Amino acid sequence: MHHRTSACAPASGVPAPPRTVRRRARLAACAALVTAMTALATGCGGDSAHHASEGAASSSSSSAHGMDGMDGMDGTAMGDPSATPAYKISGASVVKGTFQMLDTRPPGMDNVKGTAWLAQGPKGTTVTVSLTGLKPGGVYMAHLHAQQCSADNGGAHFQFDKAGPTTPPNEIHLMFTADKSGMGMTTVNNTRKTGEDAVAIVIHPNEAQDNRIACADFAF
């Protein structure tokens, strides 16, 4: 006959706590264990791509949101305000577009103005955006698009490989934060050339990317 001995048995001569107290203690310990295991699983799994994207949205553009060094990207993957702008790239062919307001813009975005440049040269594609009239401290995203602004506000994103992922370097994204005056500027590089297939660029608030603010056509 085997006798079970509790790992937490009271010392000799010390009366055991009432059964109800012991049961509550065991339940509390189990609950703590389950909570710890749940937290561990959440930290190591779950929808990691979604959380990574959300985390990137809340970071500043200068850190590239943990995406530095992505294959096919030259430098910061989603924009670097201190990078050489597209219109200063030596030996590159440069096209320029002026942002036009879109009816899908959110409230308070009526005075947004700006310019975009797309340069193609020996090192691939460089895109620069510069805008004013944004919400100070607001985070914004810009994407190259495959259609002109008059066609469904730019249509779908430009992709090097249409069967590929919707992230850089297969797409060209720019993320930046407007300064205290509402001005935002950044530059991104991609080692591949877009040719004349990326014909427009669209800017959105990062938290509401269906609300396209403005679009610029590139004058090839």
PLY file of the C-alpha trace (Angstrom):
ply
format ascii 1.0
element vertex 220
property float x
property float y
property float z
element edge 219
property int vertex1
property int vertex2
end_header
0.00 0.00 0.00
1.45 3.35 -1.05
1.04 6.50 0.99
1.00 9.85 -0.84
3.03 12.53 0.83
2.41 16.21 0.06
5.45 18.20 -1.04
4.10 20.99 1.14
3.26 18.90 4.21
3.32 20.87 7.49
6.31 20.43 9.79
5.98 17.91 12.58
3.96 19.19 15.47
2.34 21.95 13.39
-1.37 21.37 12.80
-2.38 21.16 9.14
-4.52 24.01 7.84
-8.20 23.29 7.31
-9.10 21.37 4.12
-10.90 24.44 2.68
-7.77 26.60 3.04
-5.61 23.95 1.40
-8.04 23.58 -1.50
-8.06 27.36 -2.06
-4.27 27.46 -2.02
-4.06 24.69 -4.64
-6.62 26.46 -6.85
-4.69 29.73 -6.58
-1.44 28.01 -7.53
-3.07 26.36 -10.55
-4.55 29.67 -11.69
-1.15 31.35 -11.44
0.43 28.56 -13.49
-2.20 28.82 -16.22
-1.77 32.61 -16.38
2.01 32.29 -16.70
1.74 29.68 -19.46
-0.77 31.82 -21.36
1.53 34.85 -21.18
4.45 32.80 -22.42
2.47 31.43 -25.36
1.27 34.91 -26.32
4.79 36.28 -26.25
6.20 33.53 -28.43
3.36 32.83 -30.85
0.01 34.19 -31.96
-0.44 36.50 -34.90
3.18 37.61 -34.92
2.99 39.29 -38.32
0.06 41.44 -37.21
1.70 42.45 -33.95
4.96 43.22 -35.72
3.09 45.46 -38.14
1.25 47.25 -35.33
4.49 47.72 -33.46
6.10 49.17 -36.51
3.26 51.62 -36.92
3.92 53.14 -33.52
7.71 53.50 -33.97
9.54 56.40 -35.55
10.55 56.24 -39.18
14.25 56.62 -38.41
14.40 53.18 -36.79
12.79 51.50 -39.83
10.56 49.62 -37.39
12.88 46.66 -37.07
13.05 46.16 -40.82
16.64 47.33 -41.50
18.61 45.12 -43.86
15.68 43.39 -45.52
16.77 41.49 -48.62
16.45 43.75 -51.64
16.44 46.94 -49.62
19.31 49.40 -49.53
19.46 51.01 -46.10
16.33 51.76 -44.11
13.42 49.69 -45.37
10.57 52.11 -44.74
12.26 55.47 -44.91
15.13 57.56 -43.62
14.64 61.35 -43.31
18.42 61.87 -43.42
19.02 59.84 -46.60
20.01 61.54 -49.84
16.72 62.52 -51.49
15.75 61.16 -54.88
16.22 64.49 -56.65
19.89 64.52 -55.59
20.82 61.00 -56.71
23.81 61.28 -59.04
23.40 59.72 -62.48
19.74 58.81 -61.96
16.66 59.48 -64.06
14.20 61.42 -61.90
10.45 61.95 -62.25
8.36 64.24 -60.08
4.73 64.36 -58.98
2.60 66.87 -57.08
0.14 65.57 -54.50
-3.53 66.21 -55.17
-6.19 65.93 -52.45
-8.51 62.91 -52.54
-12.16 62.75 -51.48
-11.31 59.85 -49.17
-9.15 62.04 -46.93
-10.09 62.16 -43.23
-11.30 65.37 -41.54
-8.63 67.97 -40.89
-6.56 67.05 -43.94
-7.80 69.81 -46.27
-4.53 71.74 -46.45
-2.09 68.95 -47.26
0.37 69.83 -50.01
3.50 68.15 -51.19
5.77 66.64 -53.79
7.15 63.19 -54.53
10.23 62.23 -56.53
11.16 58.83 -57.98
14.74 58.29 -59.12
16.13 55.27 -60.95
19.85 54.79 -61.31
22.72 52.34 -60.89
21.69 51.55 -57.31
18.01 50.91 -58.08
15.00 53.04 -57.10
14.90 55.93 -54.64
11.63 57.59 -53.60
11.28 60.80 -51.60
8.12 62.47 -50.29
7.82 65.92 -48.74
4.49 67.20 -47.41
3.05 70.00 -45.29
-0.36 70.48 -43.66
-0.24 67.16 -41.80
-1.25 66.59 -38.20
1.74 67.42 -35.99
3.12 64.21 -34.55
0.95 62.08 -36.81
2.38 58.92 -38.36
1.86 58.49 -42.10
2.43 55.81 -44.73
3.01 56.22 -48.45
3.03 53.46 -51.07
3.87 53.33 -54.75
0.78 52.45 -56.82
0.32 50.72 -60.15
-2.39 53.02 -61.53
-2.70 56.75 -61.94
-4.56 58.83 -59.37
-7.57 59.21 -61.67
-8.03 55.41 -61.72
-9.57 54.52 -58.36
-7.24 56.86 -56.47
-4.19 54.95 -57.60
-5.68 51.46 -57.44
-3.56 48.69 -55.95
0.00 48.92 -54.67
2.85 48.53 -57.12
4.63 45.18 -56.70
7.80 43.90 -58.35
6.34 40.39 -58.17
2.55 40.37 -58.34
2.47 36.92 -56.73
4.83 38.03 -53.96
4.32 39.47 -50.46
2.68 42.81 -49.75
5.69 44.04 -47.79
9.07 45.54 -48.66
11.14 44.86 -50.65
8.44 43.51 -53.00
6.55 46.77 -52.45
7.94 50.21 -51.76
6.61 51.72 -48.54
7.54 54.93 -46.77
6.67 55.68 -43.14
7.32 58.97 -41.37
6.17 61.19 -38.52
5.13 64.80 -39.10
7.02 67.38 -37.07
5.52 70.10 -34.85
4.72 72.25 -37.88
2.92 69.41 -39.70
5.76 68.85 -42.18
6.97 65.36 -43.06
9.75 64.19 -45.35
11.51 60.87 -45.87
13.37 58.81 -48.47
13.49 55.08 -49.15
15.76 53.02 -51.41
15.15 49.73 -53.19
17.85 47.87 -55.09
15.47 47.06 -57.97
14.15 49.45 -60.62
10.41 50.03 -60.97
10.64 51.09 -64.62
7.44 52.91 -65.58
5.16 50.47 -63.79
4.94 52.48 -60.55
3.03 55.45 -61.88
1.71 57.07 -58.70
2.20 57.39 -54.96
-0.52 57.65 -52.31
-0.29 58.87 -48.72
-2.50 57.63 -45.88
-2.73 58.10 -42.11
-0.97 55.07 -40.68
-3.89 54.22 -38.39
-6.51 54.48 -41.16
-4.97 53.45 -44.46
-8.33 53.22 -46.24
-8.58 57.00 -45.84
-6.26 58.03 -48.64
-5.27 61.65 -48.17
-3.54 62.58 -51.41
-2.10 61.06 -54.57
0.65 62.14 -56.94
1.17 60.95 -60.52
4.74 60.60 -61.78
5.39 62.38 -65.05
7.36 59.77 -67.03
0 1
1 2
2 3
3 4
4 5
5 6
6 7
7 8
8 9
9 10
10 11
11 12
12 13
13 14
14 15
15 16
16 17
17 18
18 19
19 20
20 21
21 22
22 23
23 24
24 25
25 26
26 27
27 28
28 29
29 30
30 31
31 32
32 33
33 34
34 35
35 36
36 37
37 38
38 39
39 40
40 41
41 42
42 43
43 44
44 45
45 46
46 47
47 48
48 49
49 50
50 51
51 52
52 53
53 54
54 55
55 56
56 57
57 58
58 59
59 60
60 61
61 62
62 63
63 64
64 65
65 66
66 67
67 68
68 69
69 70
70 71
71 72
72 73
73 74
74 75
75 76
76 77
77 78
78 79
79 80
80 81
81 82
82 83
83 84
84 85
85 86
86 87
87 88
88 89
89 90
90 91
91 92
92 93
93 94
94 95
95 96
96 97
97 98
98 99
99 100
100 101
101 102
102 103
103 104
104 105
105 106
106 107
107 108
108 109
109 110
110 111
111 112
112 113
113 114
114 115
115 116
116 117
117 118
118 119
119 120
120 121
121 122
122 123
123 124
124 125
125 126
126 127
127 128
128 129
129 130
130 131
131 132
132 133
133 134
134 135
135 136
136 137
137 138
138 139
139 140
140 141
141 142
142 143
143 144
144 145
145 146
146 147
147 148
148 149
149 150
150 151
151 152
152 153
153 154
154 155
155 156
156 157
157 158
158 159
159 160
160 161
161 162
162 163
163 164
164 165
165 166
166 167
167 168
168 169
169 170
170 171
171 172
172 173
173 174
174 175
175 176
176 177
177 178
178 179
179 180
180 181
181 182
182 183
183 184
184 185
185 186
186 187
187 188
188 189
189 190
190 191
191 192
192 193
193 194
194 195
195 196
196 197
197 198
198 199
199 200
200 201
201 202
202 203
203 204
204 205
205 206
206 207
207 208
208 209
209 210
210 211
211 212
212 213
213 214
214 215
215 216
216 217
217 218
218 219
